[in-house]
């Protein structure tokens, strides 16, 4: 009987879903954003713009760096809370940006789960 219990426990553990990789989360975000209506896309862009206006100066001030291109994916629940995040390039600056996004992002999705991505490209050319 002891062995049967261990076998059942092992089977239930193997059935648990794993966290998506960054690439998988990125693709989910692109899919969810493509399916959004024009009005919803406008709301998402406005919410992202508010994050940029907060995070760029705050994170530059705290890290002294803003010279990094990065992609940040967040998963949002139906209440608008950020419940998961993925970064393609974790640096002190991008981790700060992620923390601001998790703390301050304000968007209530029509579906759950909802993923969105911020794509920031730094261009050093004068």
Secondary structure, DSSP 4 states (H G I P E B T S, - for coil): -HHHHHHHHHHHHHTSPPPPPHHHHHHHHHHHHHHS-HHHHHHHHHHHHHHHHHHHHHHHHHHS-----EEEEEEE-TTS-EEEEEESS--HHHHHHHHHHHHH-----SSSSEEEEEEE------
